[in-house]
Amino acid sequence: MDTTRQNKIAKLIQKELADIFLQDSITVYNCMITVTKATITKDLSIARAYLSLFNTEDPDATIKQVRTNTKDIRFRLGQKVKNQLRIVPSIEFFIDDSLDYIENIENLLNS
């Protein structure tokens, strides 16, 4: 069960990561990236961000490129949240395939 502090920090990280990806998604990654969910560990040291990728032919290659740029993304996140957080957590990125799952369920129900 997450504490109120964890929830606030997770929402802050989600919002700021979304701003970072909004600036970079078309120019750097050649697709649209949205942050659907962010969670943070109890000790506030690791943040997990779930990304939804649109208009990409190879989502695995895109998420690999995002993971390669994690250091730069964490630095930019630190610049944005420096007044709210003392230590910027490490960031792990995962593909959020919940939209594909929902679409699959809808197709099964319609057939």
Secondary structure, DSSP 8 states (H G I E B T S, - for coil): ---HHHHHHHHHHHHHHHHHHHHHTTTTTSSEEEEEEEEE-TTS-EEEEEEEEES-S-HHHHHHHHHHTHHHHHHHHHHHSTTT-SS--EEEEEE--HHHHHHHHHHHHH-
